[in-house]
Amino acid sequence: MKIHRLILPVVFPAGLSPGEAKTTNLLTVARDGKGRPVLRGTALAGAMRQAWRERIDDNGKDTTDLLFGASVGDNDTIDRPSSLEVADVLLCTDKDSISFKPHNQINRHNGTVLKGNLFSMEALPPGTKARLVLWCREHTEGLLAGRGEAAMKSIAAIFQQGLILGGRSNRGVGLARLCAASAATLLTYDLGDIDQHAQYLDDHHAWRQSNTEKLSIGHEVTGEGNQSTSLAIEITWRIPRGQDLLVADGAGQEQQTVIDVNGDQHWRLPGSSLRGVMRSWINRLAAREGKPVAFDVNEHMTAIEENREITGEDVGYAFLSKAEREQPEAYKLIKCPVSKLFGTMLQRGRIHIADALSPVKEHLKQVRMHVAIDRITGGAKDGALFKNEVIIGSQVESPRFTSIILVNDPTEDEVRWICKTIKAIDLGVVRIGTRKAAGRLELAEPIKATGRFAEQFNTLATKQPA
């Protein structure tokens, strides 16, 4: 019998929020008994299982069940245990560096916050790292017989492209990728050899004691696997010359910032903000093509006529009735293609937009003064004289934000809508952030896209700075 050990040094470029509990309107991260943030092994195994089934498994659920075990409730659960051993992972960050991120959900028809959808969550800083150690027992029969090493390389391939962890990916965090500075390593133990068996026992004991630095050294591996069902997009934005941007926090006075694991401060372009404007514009594109959009203008106007307030739960369930929500496989009743892409409370989404960061530079800040005028008297309204801070683009320099978008199993229509939305942002038709700034972004570099329908992005070219 053989056992394979895969070590994956991963980094979370935008940070992550491995959720565990909710206190009023604050979502907290999972912690161990010493108060240190951890990523639960069950969460990690579940995310890998889903990614394997979507990206690697060409035989339905056969190899998925062989590698990860049969799903709970299957008749053969006892006969199909998991071949993988996955434990909780201590996240390499100072527990005092956990930050709070304010979030809300906006009614795209009137710009107001939906009822019950103003909350904050704890998040680990960008650049958080983890050392994942996976153990796999070699199969002696079935589709994976003798393919333990190949299976571990396929798992490395999943992390090479990117895997979403933490459960709050809609908020722009949770993207895990292999560290560029460290390679994945694989070591195989032949338990029929007494020396290798002893080495396995020593390494496994060290791992159980969290002494992963004492593990025997394996050989470097590169990811191998079928990734054609996914689409990865990397977009670098800049603020055009003479334009400004403000995506503020709850106070609404300054551009959002975040401190990474090295203590450096960055401006943050939240993935959740990009997600909101992209979803809104894709809704428009789908509606113009006659698609059955869930939250359309007719639904909005009907709610106004009935003096009914639309809630986040309505949007989350794609406006299914309470009776429809309770039906078995209720997600199949959802016809809206936009809801299927971005997800609902009945089915997770297939798109992830990560937070984009740019180093803070003081000379690219400017203060703006504002006043609200009474149109009758022509004077300033009481309490309506205020200022805020924006970041600007100049002829010499401009902040640059690199957004990473992952789409699992995209359709051609979905990719076309995403492409048109990026073009609309680049042309200035779609603006980002508060109305107290221009909100202009444009492409700074050619888009890097790999995977399914990636060729559609070849038509998007960057403009030369004026």
C-alpha positions as CSV (number, residue, x, y, z in Angstrom):
1,M,0.0,0.0,0.0
2,K,1.2,3.5,-0.8
3,I,0.4,6.8,0.9
4,H,1.0,10.2,-0.9
5,R,1.6,13.5,1.0
6,L,1.0,16.8,-0.8
7,I,2.2,20.1,0.7
8,L,0.6,23.2,-0.8
9,P,1.9,26.6,0.3
10,V,-1.0,28.9,-0.6
11,V,-1.6,32.6,-0.3
12,F,-4.8,34.5,-0.1
13,P,-4.1,37.7,-2.2
14,A,-7.3,39.5,-1.0
15,G,-7.4,37.9,2.4
16,L,-10.2,35.6,3.6
17,S,-13.0,35.2,6.1
18,P,-13.4,31.6,7.3
19,G,-16.7,32.1,8.9
20,E,-18.1,30.4,11.9
21,A,-20.7,32.5,13.7
22,K,-22.9,35.6,13.6
23,T,-23.3,38.1,16.4
24,T,-26.2,40.5,15.6
25,N,-24.9,42.1,12.3
26,L,-21.3,41.0,12.7
27,L,-20.0,37.9,11.0
28,T,-17.0,36.5,12.9
29,V,-14.1,34.2,11.7
30,A,-13.4,30.7,13.0
31,R,-10.9,30.4,15.8
32,D,-9.1,27.6,17.7
33,G,-9.0,27.3,21.5
34,K,-6.2,29.9,21.7
35,G,-8.1,32.5,19.7
36,R,-6.1,32.0,16.5
37,P,-7.9,32.1,13.2
38,V,-8.2,28.7,11.5
39,L,-9.6,27.2,8.3
40,R,-11.6,24.1,9.2
41,G,-10.5,20.9,7.5
42,T,-14.1,20.1,6.8
43,A,-14.5,23.4,4.9
44,L,-11.3,22.8,3.0
45,A,-12.2,19.2,2.0
46,G,-15.7,20.3,1.0
47,A,-14.3,23.1,-1.3
48,M,-11.8,20.7,-2.9
49,R,-14.5,18.0,-3.4
50,Q,-16.7,20.5,-5.3
51,A,-13.8,21.8,-7.4
52,W,-12.7,18.2,-8.2
53,R,-16.2,17.3,-9.3
54,E,-16.5,20.4,-11.5
55,R,-13.1,20.7,-13.0
56,I,-11.4,17.3,-12.9
57,D,-14.0,14.4,-12.7
58,D,-14.8,13.3,-16.2
59,N,-16.8,10.2,-14.9
60,G,-19.7,11.9,-13.2
61,K,-19.3,11.5,-9.5
62,D,-17.4,8.2,-9.6
63,T,-13.8,9.4,-8.9
64,T,-15.2,12.2,-6.6
65,D,-16.7,9.6,-4.3
66,L,-13.6,7.4,-4.5
67,L,-11.3,10.2,-3.5
68,F,-13.4,12.2,-1.1
69,G,-15.8,9.6,0.1
70,A,-19.5,9.1,-0.6
71,S,-21.9,11.9,0.2
72,V,-23.8,11.7,3.4
73,G,-27.0,9.8,2.8
74,D,-25.8,7.6,0.0
75,N,-26.6,3.9,0.5
76,D,-22.9,3.0,0.2
77,T,-21.5,5.6,2.6
78,I,-19.9,2.9,4.8
79,D,-18.2,1.2,1.9
80,R,-16.8,4.5,0.4
81,P,-14.7,6.3,3.1
82,S,-12.6,9.2,2.0
83,S,-9.1,8.5,0.8
84,L,-7.9,12.0,1.8
85,E,-7.0,13.1,5.3
86,V,-7.5,16.8,5.8
87,A,-7.1,18.7,9.1
88,D,-7.8,22.2,10.4
89,V,-5.2,24.7,9.1
90,L,-3.8,27.4,11.3
91,L,-3.6,30.6,9.3
92,C,-0.3,32.3,9.4
93,T,-1.3,35.8,10.6
94,D,-1.3,37.8,13.8
95,K,-4.7,37.5,15.5
96,D,-4.7,41.2,16.1
97,S,-4.5,41.9,12.4
98,I,-8.1,40.8,11.8
99,S,-10.0,43.7,10.3
100,F,-13.7,44.6,9.9
101,K,-15.3,45.1,6.5
102,P,-18.6,46.9,6.2
103,H,-21.0,45.6,3.6
104,N,-24.5,46.2,2.3
105,Q,-26.8,45.2,-0.5
106,I,-28.2,47.8,-2.8
107,N,-31.6,48.0,-4.6
108,R,-30.3,48.6,-8.1
109,H,-33.5,50.4,-9.1
110,N,-33.4,53.2,-6.5
111,G,-29.9,53.0,-5.0
112,T,-31.0,52.4,-1.5
113,V,-29.9,49.6,0.9
114,L,-32.2,46.7,1.1
115,K,-33.9,46.1,4.4
116,G,-31.8,44.0,6.8
117,N,-28.7,44.1,4.6
118,L,-26.3,46.4,6.4
119,F,-23.6,44.3,8.2
120,S,-19.9,43.9,8.9
121,M,-17.7,40.9,8.9
122,E,-14.3,40.0,10.2
123,A,-11.6,39.3,7.6
124,L,-8.0,38.2,7.6
125,P,-5.5,40.6,5.8
126,P,-4.4,40.3,2.2
127,G,-1.4,38.2,1.8
128,T,-2.4,35.7,4.5
129,K,-0.6,32.4,4.0
130,A,-1.2,28.8,4.9
131,R,0.6,25.5,4.5
132,L,-1.8,22.8,3.6
133,V,-0.8,19.2,4.1
134,L,-2.9,16.5,2.5
135,W,-2.5,12.7,2.9
136,C,-4.0,10.3,0.3
137,R,-4.2,6.5,0.6
138,E,-3.5,4.7,-2.7
139,H,-6.4,3.0,-4.4
140,T,-6.0,-0.7,-5.2
141,E,-9.1,-1.0,-7.5
142,G,-11.5,1.2,-9.4
143,L,-11.0,4.3,-11.5
144,L,-8.3,5.7,-9.3
145,A,-6.3,2.5,-8.9
146,G,-2.6,3.3,-9.1
147,R,-3.4,7.0,-9.8
148,G,-2.8,8.4,-6.4
149,E,0.1,10.6,-7.5
150,A,-1.8,11.8,-10.5
151,A,-4.8,12.7,-8.3
152,M,-2.6,14.8,-6.0
153,K,-1.1,16.6,-9.0
154,S,-4.7,17.4,-10.1
155,I,-5.5,18.8,-6.7
156,A,-2.3,21.0,-7.1
157,A,-3.8,22.1,-10.4
158,I,-6.9,23.3,-8.7
159,F,-5.0,25.6,-6.4
160,Q,-2.7,26.7,-9.3
161,Q,-5.7,28.3,-11.0
162,G,-7.4,29.3,-7.8
163,L,-9.8,27.8,-5.2
164,I,-12.4,29.8,-3.2
165,L,-12.4,29.2,0.5
166,G,-14.1,30.6,3.6
167,G,-17.7,30.8,2.6
168,R,-18.0,34.6,2.1
169,S,-16.6,34.8,-1.4
170,N,-19.3,37.3,-2.5
171,R,-17.5,39.8,-0.3
172,G,-14.3,39.7,-2.5
173,V,-12.2,37.5,-0.2
174,G,-11.3,33.8,-0.1
175,L,-9.3,33.3,-3.3
176,A,-6.5,30.8,-2.5
177,R,-3.6,30.3,-5.0
178,L,-0.2,28.6,-4.8
179,C,2.5,30.9,-3.6
180,A,4.8,32.0,-6.4
181,A,7.9,31.8,-4.2
182,S,7.2,28.2,-3.0
183,A,6.4,25.1,-5.0
184,A,4.0,22.4,-4.1
185,T,5.8,19.2,-3.0
186,L,4.8,15.6,-3.2
187,L,6.2,12.6,-1.3
188,T,5.1,8.9,-1.7
189,Y,5.6,6.4,1.1
190,D,5.6,2.7,0.2
191,L,4.4,1.1,3.4
192,G,5.7,-2.3,2.2
193,D,9.2,-0.9,2.8
194,I,10.0,-0.8,6.5
195,D,12.2,2.3,6.2
196,Q,9.6,4.3,4.3
197,H,6.9,3.0,6.7
198,A,8.9,4.3,9.6
199,Q,9.4,7.6,7.8
200,Y,5.7,7.9,7.2
201,L,4.9,7.3,10.9
202,D,7.4,10.0,11.9
203,D,6.1,12.5,9.5
204,H,2.5,11.8,10.3
205,H,3.2,12.2,14.0
206,A,5.0,15.5,13.4
207,W,2.1,16.7,11.3
208,R,-0.4,15.8,14.0
209,Q,1.7,17.8,16.4
210,S,1.6,20.8,14.0
211,N,5.4,20.5,13.4
212,T,5.0,20.7,9.6
213,E,8.5,22.3,9.3
214,K,10.0,18.9,10.4
215,L,8.4,16.9,7.6
216,S,10.6,15.0,5.1
217,I,11.2,16.9,1.9
218,G,9.3,15.8,-1.2
219,H,9.8,16.6,-4.8
220,E,8.3,19.6,-6.6
221,V,5.2,19.1,-8.7
222,T,3.3,21.2,-11.1
223,G,-0.5,21.1,-11.4
224,E,-1.9,18.7,-13.9
225,G,-5.6,18.5,-14.6
226,N,-8.5,19.5,-16.9
227,Q,-9.1,23.1,-16.2
228,S,-11.0,23.9,-19.4
229,T,-14.4,24.1,-17.7
230,S,-13.3,27.3,-15.8
231,L,-12.5,30.8,-16.9
232,A,-9.9,33.0,-15.1
233,I,-9.7,36.7,-15.9
234,E,-7.1,39.2,-14.7
235,I,-7.9,42.9,-15.3
236,T,-5.7,45.8,-14.4
237,W,-7.6,49.1,-13.9
238,R,-6.3,52.6,-13.6
239,I,-8.0,56.0,-12.9
240,P,-7.8,58.1,-16.1
241,R,-6.1,61.5,-15.9
242,G,-8.3,64.2,-14.4
243,Q,-10.7,61.6,-12.9
244,D,-11.2,60.6,-9.3
245,L,-12.5,57.6,-7.4
246,L,-14.1,57.0,-4.0
247,V,-15.3,53.6,-2.7
248,A,-15.8,54.6,0.9
249,D,-16.3,52.6,4.1
250,G,-19.3,53.0,6.3
251,A,-18.4,56.6,7.2
252,G,-18.2,57.5,3.5
253,Q,-15.4,60.1,3.8
254,E,-12.2,58.3,2.6
255,Q,-11.3,55.6,0.1
256,Q,-11.3,52.1,1.7
257,T,-7.9,50.9,2.9
258,V,-6.6,47.7,4.2
259,I,-3.3,46.6,5.8
260,D,-1.7,43.5,4.5
261,V,0.2,40.9,6.5
262,N,3.5,42.8,6.0
263,G,2.0,46.0,7.5
264,D,1.8,47.9,4.2
265,Q,-1.3,50.0,3.6
266,H,-3.3,49.6,0.3
267,W,-6.3,51.3,-1.2
268,R,-9.0,48.7,-1.7
269,L,-11.3,48.3,-4.7
270,P,-13.8,45.9,-3.1
271,G,-14.7,42.8,-5.1
272,S,-18.2,43.2,-3.7
273,S,-18.5,46.7,-5.3
274,L,-17.4,45.4,-8.7
275,R,-19.7,42.5,-8.2
276,G,-22.7,44.8,-7.6
277,V,-22.2,47.0,-10.6
278,M,-21.4,44.1,-12.9
279,R,-24.5,42.2,-11.7
280,S,-26.6,45.3,-12.3
281,W,-25.3,45.9,-15.8
282,I,-25.5,42.2,-16.7
283,N,-29.2,42.3,-15.5
284,R,-29.7,45.1,-18.0
285,L,-28.0,43.2,-20.8
286,A,-30.0,40.0,-20.1
287,A,-33.3,41.9,-19.9
288,R,-32.6,43.6,-23.3
289,E,-32.2,40.2,-24.8
290,G,-35.5,39.0,-23.4
291,K,-34.1,36.7,-20.7
292,P,-36.3,36.0,-17.7
293,V,-34.6,38.4,-15.2
294,A,-35.7,38.0,-11.6
295,F,-35.4,41.6,-10.3
296,D,-36.6,43.6,-13.2
297,V,-38.3,47.0,-13.4
298,N,-41.8,45.5,-13.4
299,E,-41.1,43.8,-10.1
300,H,-39.8,47.1,-8.7
301,M,-42.8,49.0,-9.9
302,T,-45.3,46.4,-8.6
303,A,-43.7,46.6,-5.2
304,I,-44.2,50.4,-5.2
305,E,-47.8,50.1,-6.3
306,E,-48.5,47.6,-3.5
307,N,-46.6,49.8,-1.0
308,R,-44.4,46.7,-0.4
309,E,-40.8,46.9,0.6
310,I,-38.4,44.6,-1.3
311,T,-36.0,42.8,1.1
312,G,-32.7,41.0,0.7
313,E,-34.5,37.7,1.2
314,D,-36.6,38.4,-1.9
315,V,-33.5,39.0,-4.0
316,G,-31.7,36.0,-2.4
317,Y,-34.5,33.7,-3.4
318,A,-34.9,35.2,-6.9
319,F,-38.4,36.3,-6.0
320,L,-39.8,32.7,-5.5
321,S,-42.8,32.5,-3.3
322,K,-42.5,31.0,0.2
323,A,-44.3,27.9,-1.0
324,E,-41.9,27.5,-4.0
325,R,-38.9,27.9,-1.7
326,E,-39.9,24.9,0.4
327,Q,-40.2,22.5,-2.5
328,P,-37.6,19.8,-3.1
329,E,-34.9,21.1,-5.5
330,A,-36.5,24.5,-5.4
331,Y,-33.4,25.9,-7.2
332,K,-34.6,24.3,-10.4
333,L,-37.6,26.7,-10.4
334,I,-35.2,29.7,-10.9
335,K,-35.1,30.7,-14.5
336,C,-33.1,33.9,-14.2
337,P,-29.7,33.4,-15.9
338,V,-28.2,36.2,-13.8
339,S,-29.2,34.6,-10.5
340,K,-27.8,31.3,-11.7
341,L,-24.4,33.0,-12.4
342,F,-24.2,35.1,-9.2
343,G,-25.9,32.6,-6.9
344,T,-29.0,32.6,-4.7
345,M,-29.9,31.4,-1.2
346,L,-30.8,28.0,-2.9
347,Q,-27.7,27.6,-5.0
348,R,-24.2,29.0,-4.8
349,G,-22.9,31.3,-7.5
350,R,-20.3,30.4,-10.1
351,I,-18.5,33.8,-10.3
352,H,-15.9,35.2,-7.8
353,I,-14.6,38.7,-8.0
354,A,-11.6,39.3,-5.6
355,D,-10.7,42.6,-3.9
356,A,-8.2,44.6,-5.9
357,L,-5.4,46.5,-4.1
358,S,-3.2,49.5,-4.9
359,P,-0.4,50.9,-2.6
360,V,-1.4,54.1,-0.8
361,K,0.4,57.1,-2.2
362,E,-0.3,60.4,-0.3
363,H,0.3,62.6,-3.4
364,L,-2.6,60.9,-5.2
365,K,-5.1,62.0,-2.6
366,Q,-7.3,65.1,-2.8
367,V,-9.9,66.7,-0.6
368,R,-13.3,67.7,-2.0
369,M,-15.7,70.1,-0.4
370,H,-19.5,69.6,-0.8
371,V,-22.6,71.6,0.1
372,A,-26.3,71.0,-0.4
373,I,-28.2,74.1,-1.5
374,D,-31.8,74.8,-0.6
375,R,-33.4,75.5,-4.0
376,I,-35.8,78.0,-2.5
377,T,-33.5,80.2,-0.5
378,G,-30.3,79.5,-2.3
379,G,-28.5,79.0,1.0
380,A,-26.7,76.0,2.3
381,K,-28.9,73.4,4.1
382,D,-28.2,72.9,7.8
383,G,-25.6,70.2,8.3
384,A,-25.0,69.8,4.6
385,L,-21.5,71.3,4.4
386,F,-19.0,68.5,4.4
387,K,-15.8,67.2,2.8
388,N,-14.4,63.9,1.6
389,E,-11.2,62.5,0.3
390,V,-10.8,61.0,-3.2
391,I,-7.9,59.3,-5.1
392,I,-7.0,60.7,-8.5
393,G,-5.3,59.8,-11.7
394,S,-2.7,62.2,-13.1
395,Q,-0.7,62.4,-16.3
396,V,2.4,61.1,-14.6
397,E,0.9,58.4,-12.3
398,S,-2.3,56.7,-11.5
399,P,-3.4,54.1,-8.9
400,R,-3.6,50.6,-10.5
401,F,-5.9,47.9,-9.3
402,T,-5.7,44.3,-10.5
403,S,-9.0,42.4,-10.3
404,I,-9.1,38.6,-10.5
405,I,-12.4,37.1,-11.7
406,L,-13.0,33.3,-11.7
407,V,-16.0,31.8,-13.4
408,N,-16.8,28.1,-13.1
409,D,-18.4,26.4,-16.1
410,P,-19.4,29.7,-17.9
411,T,-21.8,29.7,-20.8
412,E,-21.0,31.7,-23.9
413,D,-23.8,34.2,-23.1
414,E,-22.4,34.8,-19.6
415,V,-18.9,35.4,-20.9
416,R,-20.2,37.8,-23.6
417,W,-22.1,39.7,-20.9
418,I,-19.0,39.9,-18.7
419,C,-17.0,41.1,-21.6
420,K,-19.6,43.8,-22.5
421,T,-19.7,44.9,-18.8
422,I,-15.9,45.3,-18.7
423,K,-16.1,47.4,-21.9
424,A,-18.9,49.6,-20.4
425,I,-16.7,50.3,-17.3
426,D,-13.7,51.0,-19.6
427,L,-15.8,53.5,-21.6
428,G,-17.1,55.2,-18.5
429,V,-20.7,54.2,-19.0
430,V,-20.6,52.3,-15.7
431,R,-19.1,54.1,-12.7
432,I,-17.8,52.7,-9.5
433,G,-18.3,53.9,-5.9
434,T,-19.9,57.0,-4.5
435,R,-21.5,59.8,-6.6
436,K,-19.2,62.3,-4.8
437,A,-16.5,61.2,-7.2
438,A,-16.3,60.5,-10.9
439,G,-15.9,56.7,-10.3
440,R,-14.0,56.3,-13.6
441,L,-11.9,53.3,-14.3
442,E,-10.2,52.2,-17.5
443,L,-8.1,49.3,-18.7
444,A,-4.4,49.8,-18.0
445,E,-3.2,46.6,-19.6
446,P,-4.5,44.0,-22.0
447,I,-6.8,41.5,-20.2
448,K,-5.3,38.2,-19.3
449,A,-7.9,35.5,-19.7
450,T,-7.5,31.7,-19.8
451,G,-10.0,28.9,-20.0
452,R,-13.4,28.5,-21.6
453,F,-14.3,31.3,-24.1
454,A,-11.2,33.3,-23.1
455,E,-10.8,34.4,-26.7
456,Q,-13.8,36.8,-26.4
457,F,-11.6,39.1,-24.3
458,N,-9.1,39.6,-27.2
459,T,-11.4,42.3,-28.6
460,L,-10.9,44.5,-25.5
461,A,-7.9,46.8,-26.1
462,T,-6.3,49.4,-23.8
463,K,-6.3,53.1,-24.6
464,Q,-3.1,55.0,-24.5
465,P,-3.0,57.6,-21.7
466,A,-3.7,61.1,-23.0
